[in-house]
Structures are given as structure tokens and as C-alpha cells.
Amino acid sequence: MKFKRQHVIITGGSSGIGKATAIMLVQEGAHVSIVARHLETLETAKAELEAVKVYPEQHIICLSADVSQHDQIELAIARCVEELGPPDILIASAGISHPGYFHELPLHIFEETMAINYFGTLYAIRSVLPFMQQNKRGHIVIISSGAGLIGIYGYTPYSPSKFALRGLAESLRGELKYFGIDVSIVYPPDTDTPQLAVENLTKPHETKLITGTAKTWSPEGVAATILQGLLKNDFVITPGLEMKLLQGWHSMLAPVINWYFDKIVKGVRSI
Ligand SMILES: NC(=O)c1ccc[n+]([C@@H]2O[C@H](COP(=O)([O-])OP(=O)(O)OC[C@H]3O[C@@H](n4cnc5c(N)ncnc54)[C@H](OP(=O)(O)O)[C@@H]3O)[C@@H](O)[C@H]2O)c1
């Protein structure tokens, strides 16, 4: 078991993809720290993790912090390290999405999405880095999205934040390699989580038709792909063939994808 006795910190570990990944890592024998804002959800997730422990000395902790506040996430990670030792793996899964029409969405949605999805990930990485550098090893996993590979109608706050993570991962990979630290970036497709349910409340009809063309994954399916990617030390982790093709060919495919998306939107607009 590669993950046995490793300390894994997961931001956004109280729900969805982060929680599913936490459960699988606990089942593999890892010590897991989960960080998110709401204490009640964290405590519920912690109980779920405790229930799948595979040996008595395995530790699970949960800490409340807002990743978009540098001091909060830095302090939370310092506490995780105090309790469970330096992290072997960071999985930065905390994120939000609020789709809508660009001209209708208030500016604060764009600012908040970038603050949580991009800067929240960056702050978490900066907070684990000194410990990983000291140990000369570690693995950082950044959760982007299929919407970080192509811009999608209705996702003007979200897509740019996930594109930014791609830029961060690609530029960071080579730098951290020389400290013995690996970087991976994950491009999940639509996944059946509380985030997707919240998205559906404000998603434009056109966006629903566009995203409805692809299969919705389970959080467990995405988590299993993340663990496989970690084991193989893959830089790019793509759940499913669609994401694999999109990741490899997005620029080449963009004209066809845009034509197809425009066709869907035209169908709605001309009704
Ligand atoms: N679901 C999808 O279709 C999909 C597709 C592609 C990529 N993704 C990405 O996958 C990641 C996980 O998404 P999910 O679908 O699993 O969402 P989710 O079920 O809503 O979980 C999001 C997690 O992030 C935490 N979080 C949100 N804002 C935070 C903040 N400011 N500080 C700390 N924690 C925060 C949430 O807890 P609190 O609210 O308590 O803080 C929760 O634990 C996100 O980065 C998302 O963009 C999701």
C-alpha cells in the first residue's frame, strides 16, 4: 500500500471529489487531514472517514479554514503538520462554481471564484511547500476542470479560474521537480457532487444543453482516477476518454467544439 502511513492534506475534503478521495486514501491506510469552511460538514465527513480506517493508530483530523484567506489556510496547514507531521501529499480540491450570463453576474462572483479556486489553491501550495522542501519530497495535486481546457458558455467566472490553475501547474512542475516534489493536475468532467447541484440552480439553459452532451461521473470514479494518477506519478490526470482527448487536443478541437456549442446556443436563441 503506497499510501499507508502517509499524511495527506485535502482542501475541500468535506464534500464531493475531495471527500471521495479522502475516503479512498483512508481505505489505503493514509493519515488524512481535511480542510474546509463549514465545521458541521467537516465533522460529518470526519465520521465517515473514521468509519473506514484500516488500523487503530490511523489519524483523521478536520480543520475549518477559508482557503481564500492566506493566514487562515497557512495556520490550518501548520496545525495539520503539528498533529500529523509534514504532509506527503496535498490535494487542493476546494472550489466553487457559479455559472450565469456574463452581463448579468455581479462582479463579486468573478472575484470570489478567482479568490477561492485560484488563490485558494496557490495559498495551500505555498503553505505546504516549506515542509515538502525540507523533506525533499512531496506530491501536490491541483484540481482543475474540463472547463480549464476549453471556455464554456455560461462559465465566465469559473473557466478562467481553472485555466489559471493549468498555468500554475505547468509552470510550477519544472521548478518543484528539483526539490523532489511532484505536481499533478486533474481535469474532471461533470461530477455528481453538491457543487454540480448548486451550479444547476443558476446554469443558463444553453449551458445545460452543452454540458448535458457529456457523461456525468461519480465522485468515486474521479477519486479512483486520482489515486491511479498518483500511483503512476502522472502530471496530467484525466478521468475518462473525453477528458483525455480534450486535454491532448484542445486547441485543435476548439474550432469544431465552438461550432457545435454555437449550434446548440443558436437552437435555443431562435426559439
Ligand atoms: N463537480 C464537478 O462537476 C466538477 C467538475 C470539474 C472540477 N470540479 C472541481 O473539483 C473540486 C471539488 O468540487 P466538488 O464538485 O467536489 O464540490 P463540492 O462537493 O461542493 O465540494 C467543495 C469543497 O470545497 C470546500 N470549499 C469551498 N470553498 C472553500 C473555501 N473558500 N475554503 C475552504 N474550503 C472551501 C467545500 O466546503 P465548505 O463549503 O464548507 O468550505 C467543500 O468541502 C472543485 O475545485 C471543483 O471546481 C468539479
PDBQT file of the ligand as one rigid body, heavy atoms in Angstrom, charges set to zero:
ROOT
HETATM    1  N1  LIG A 301     -18.442  18.610  -9.636  1.00  0.00    +0.000 N 
HETATM    2  C1  LIG A 301     -17.992  18.845 -10.846  1.00  0.00    +0.000 C 
HETATM    3  O1  LIG A 301     -18.715  18.664 -11.838  1.00  0.00    +0.000 OA
HETATM    4  C2  LIG A 301     -16.562  19.285 -11.044  1.00  0.00    +0.000 A 
HETATM    5  C3  LIG A 301     -16.021  19.176 -12.344  1.00  0.00    +0.000 A 
HETATM    6  C4  LIG A 301     -14.725  19.592 -12.545  1.00  0.00    +0.000 A 
HETATM    7  C5  LIG A 301     -13.975  20.092 -11.498  1.00  0.00    +0.000 A 
HETATM    8  N2  LIG A 301     -14.523  20.190 -10.255  1.00  0.00    +0.000 N 
HETATM    9  C6  LIG A 301     -13.684  20.750  -9.196  1.00  0.00    +0.000 C 
HETATM   10  O2  LIG A 301     -13.484  19.769  -8.210  1.00  0.00    +0.000 OA
HETATM   11  C7  LIG A 301     -13.292  20.403  -6.939  1.00  0.00    +0.000 C 
HETATM   12  C8  LIG A 301     -14.250  19.804  -5.944  1.00  0.00    +0.000 C 
HETATM   13  O3  LIG A 301     -15.562  20.101  -6.374  1.00  0.00    +0.000 OA
HETATM   14  P1  LIG A 301     -16.830  19.256  -5.912  1.00  0.00    +0.000 P 
HETATM   15  O4  LIG A 301     -17.700  19.127  -7.086  1.00  0.00    +0.000 OA
HETATM   16  O5  LIG A 301     -16.379  18.080  -5.169  1.00  0.00    +0.000 OA
HETATM   17  O6  LIG A 301     -17.508  20.338  -4.951  1.00  0.00    +0.000 OA
HETATM   18  P2  LIG A 301     -18.229  20.252  -3.546  1.00  0.00    +0.000 P 
HETATM   19  O7  LIG A 301     -18.858  18.929  -3.337  1.00  0.00    +0.000 OA
HETATM   20  O8  LIG A 301     -19.083  21.475  -3.451  1.00  0.00    +0.000 OA
HETATM   21  O9  LIG A 301     -17.005  20.403  -2.540  1.00  0.00    +0.000 OA
HETATM   22  C9  LIG A 301     -16.278  21.592  -2.477  1.00  0.00    +0.000 C 
HETATM   23  C10 LIG A 301     -15.432  21.555  -1.231  1.00  0.00    +0.000 C 
HETATM   24  O10 LIG A 301     -14.657  22.746  -1.196  1.00  0.00    +0.000 OA
HETATM   25  C11 LIG A 301     -14.869  23.391   0.068  1.00  0.00    +0.000 C 
HETATM   26  N3  LIG A 301     -14.694  24.825  -0.116  1.00  0.00    +0.000 N 
HETATM   27  C12 LIG A 301     -15.389  25.653  -0.949  1.00  0.00    +0.000 A 
HETATM   28  N4  LIG A 301     -14.974  26.906  -0.789  1.00  0.00    +0.000 NA
HETATM   29  C13 LIG A 301     -13.995  26.882   0.153  1.00  0.00    +0.000 A 
HETATM   30  C14 LIG A 301     -13.181  27.871   0.765  1.00  0.00    +0.000 A 
HETATM   31  N5  LIG A 301     -13.294  29.167   0.448  1.00  0.00    +0.000 N 
HETATM   32  N6  LIG A 301     -12.287  27.489   1.694  1.00  0.00    +0.000 NA
HETATM   33  C15 LIG A 301     -12.170  26.183   2.052  1.00  0.00    +0.000 A 
HETATM   34  N7  LIG A 301     -12.905  25.203   1.504  1.00  0.00    +0.000 NA
HETATM   35  C16 LIG A 301     -13.819  25.559   0.586  1.00  0.00    +0.000 A 
HETATM   36  C17 LIG A 301     -16.279  22.974   0.474  1.00  0.00    +0.000 C 
HETATM   37  O11 LIG A 301     -16.521  23.082   1.857  1.00  0.00    +0.000 OA
HETATM   38  P3  LIG A 301     -17.089  24.445   2.547  1.00  0.00    +0.000 P 
HETATM   39  O12 LIG A 301     -18.156  24.987   1.659  1.00  0.00    +0.000 OA
HETATM   40  O13 LIG A 301     -17.554  24.004   3.885  1.00  0.00    +0.000 OA
HETATM   41  O14 LIG A 301     -15.922  25.358   2.647  1.00  0.00    +0.000 OA
HETATM   42  C18 LIG A 301     -16.247  21.520   0.065  1.00  0.00    +0.000 C 
HETATM   43  O15 LIG A 301     -15.552  20.753   1.011  1.00  0.00    +0.000 OA
HETATM   44  C19 LIG A 301     -13.533  21.888  -7.171  1.00  0.00    +0.000 C 
HETATM   45  O16 LIG A 301     -12.298  22.545  -7.321  1.00  0.00    +0.000 OA
HETATM   46  C20 LIG A 301     -14.326  21.909  -8.462  1.00  0.00    +0.000 C 
HETATM   47  O17 LIG A 301     -14.189  23.115  -9.155  1.00  0.00    +0.000 OA
HETATM   48  C21 LIG A 301     -15.797  19.794 -10.005  1.00  0.00    +0.000 A 
ENDROOT
TORSDOF 0
